[in-house]
Amino acid sequence: MTPGRAIAFAYGALNLLELLGYGWDKLQAKRNGRRVPERTLHALALLGGFAGAWIGMSVFRHKTQKPLFSVVLVLAALLHAGFWSWWFLA
C-alpha cells in the first residue's frame, strides 16, 4: 500500500468511526444508555474525522445545540487543511 493510500484509508476509517460514534451516541441518548464521551468525539474529529462529525451532526441532528462541537470541527478542518497545505507546499 502506498503512503497516499494509507493516509486516505486512515482518514476514511476515522470519518466512518466518527459518523458511527455520533449515531451511537444519539441512539444511546434516546435510550438513556451509556453515552460516548464528548472528549472522544472531539478527539476523533481532531485526529481527522471532522467530515464524519459534520455528517453525523446533520444526519442524526445530534450535538447541533452545543456550539463547542462546531468550533472543534472548524478548528480540526483548519488544522488539517493547514498541515496538508504546508506539507505539499514546503
C-alpha positions, 0 to 999 in steps of 0.5 A: 500500500502506498503512503497516499493510500494509507493516509486516505484509508486512515482518514476514511476509517476515522470519518466512518468511526466518527459518523458511527460514534455520533449515531451511537451516541444519539441512539444511546441518548434516546435510550438513556444508555451509556453515552460516548464521551464528548472528549472522544468525539472531539478527539476523533474529529481532531485526529481527522474525522471532522467530515464524519462529525459534520455528517453525523451532526446533520444526519442524526441532528445530534450535538447541533445545540452545543456550539463547542462541537462546531468550533472543534470541527472548524478548528480540526478542518483548519488544522488539517487543511493547514498541515496538508497545505504546508506539507505539499507546499514546503 
